[in-house]
C-alpha cells in the first residue's frame, strides 16, 4: 500500500501528465487509506450463501427444540395424570 507522500507524488505526476481533472478522476478510484479491504460481488454472494445455510441450520434446530418440547409436555402431562390416579386410588383405599 502506498503511503500518503507516495500518493501525493503520484497525484502531482498525474496532474503533469493528464491534467488536474483527469488526475482527480483517477485518484478517486484508488483506495484512500492503507488496509482498506474492498468486498467483491463474489465475496457478498459467498456470504449470502453462508447466511442461507446458517438460517437453514437454525430452522432445523427450531424444529428439533419444538419436537422435544412437545415430547416433554406429553410426558409431563402423562406422568401427572398417572400420579393423580395413583394418589386417588391410595386415598380411596385408606379412606
Number of C-alpha atoms within 10 A of each C-alpha: 11 12 11 12 9 11 15 13 12 15 19 15 14 18 15 11 11 14 13 15 10 13 18 14 10 13 15 10 8 9 13 14 11 10 8 9 8 8 8 9 9 9 11 11 11 12 12 12 12 12 12 12 12 12 12 12 12 12 12 12 12 12 12 12 12 12 11 12 12 12 12 12 11 12 12 12 12 12 12 12 12 12 12 12 12 12 12 12 12 11 10 9 8 7 6
